[in-house]
Amino acid sequence: MGKVTGFLEIDRRDRRYAPASDRIRHYKEFMIPLSEEATKDQAARCMDCGIPFCHSGCPVNNQIPDWNDLVYHSDWEEASRNLHSTNNFPEFTGRICPAPCEAACTLNIDDSPVTIKTIECAIVDRAWANGWIKPEPADVKTGKKIAVVGSGPAGLACAQQLARAGHEVHVYEKNAKPGGLLRYGIPDFKMEKHVIDRRIVQMQAEGVHFHNGVNVGVDLDAAALLEGFDAIVLSGGAEKPRDLKIPGRELSGVHFAMDFLPQQNRRIGREPIHTNEPILASAMHVVVIGGGDTGSDCIGTAIRQGALSVTQLEIMPRPPDKENKPLTWPNWPLKMRTSSSQEEGAERDFSILTKEFRGENGAVKKLVCVRVDANFKEIPDSAFELRADLVLLAMGFVSPVHEGLLNDLGVAFDPRGNVLADEVSYKTSLAKVFACGDMRRGQSLVVWAIREGRQTAQSVDTFLMGSSQLPR
């Protein structure tokens, strides 16, 4: 490493948030980047640890010590080349990945891991600013034609890799613009959508054809896809939400999170919403049921819309403030985390089971809740009521939607209802049909989607050509 003693001499320092009082007034990104000199100092903290456990923590196998060393030596362009050799879209992961690599960092044993995510984002943002990221079209075309259904991170990564291998790639997206849940599920204050747009322009220059507003299985027959392409990649999301079927579920004002979040993203993107029931939190008491990232995104969006109060309920017990490092490291630990949105003014409560929605004139007005123990059994005499004008269900997703494309194709499903395909070939039960990302593995991280998209591209290329030069 460039500075072997850097981790002994330099303290961890990370990006900061703009003050909450300022950032809740808009939907733009609010992360304040480190200076170039500070970023180089943080890269110098990467120690010569012998076994870089950060590699095992990173699903896309980023060569983290290598580009940390390059940043320390101010070779930013080579750092960008190295970073892109394993990750098609580091500006996505540098913004919205929870950074399992940092949890696995050797320095995390002392709670001061290298700021890997911050350095990654700095590298790619500098690369864009300096014009180092350019289209990489294939020199030779193979004559093979591939359909990629779904333009989330898995589909985009797969499509880009296949296009660079010389194949003709067509990406089908049911929404008006590509990006999947990156565009319609992730709020703009976490990732502005021009970050996606510039990648789409790059991919179009590489020969990828985007067909937006085409819902395969509805607007385009699945049989036509099978007949017209040499291979098909299913890379849609796990979009079937987990419901809460309790009394009062039919009341107005009770919505799935993924009915709420895309509406606001479409407003910002100046797209039509196409609904007679706009969901807005303005001047409302909002309750978010579910303690994960989607619930956190609902909180930040509701606060920006002018909610009077936001309460987040989680059925799981409150996690410990700190993990037991000898038991958990280098794996991702369960511990208390507070997101930027939760910091902006949400009340959080744990071990809460919602029993009933109650309303007036057909609209929700309160929740009836009860506290539960560690075995999710109700604690006697613990019932209470909570005021609510808007309830957002953010309890995760159970599987991809089967109706339409998947049922028409007749693919097999695993016990959880995901498309059945292994992690080596990514082949489904149908010849020439592959599956990757959330549609195959279930709801997961952007970084896992990129990994699976890349690996599926290598498998498809091998299937079509007999061998492949694409990396896994």
Helices and strands as residue ranges (DSSP letters): H 6-9, E 16-17, H 20-23, E 31-32, H 36-44, H 53-57, H 64-72, H 76-84, H 90-96, H 100-104, G 106-110, H 116-129, E 145-149, H 153-164, E 168-173, H 181-184, H 194-205, E 209-212, H 222-228, E 231-234, E 240-241, E 254-256, H 257-268, E 285-289, H 293-304, E 309-314, H 325-328, H 340-343, E 347-350, E 352-360, E 363-371, E 384-387, E 390-393, E 397-399, H 405-409, E 433-435, H 438-441, H 446-465
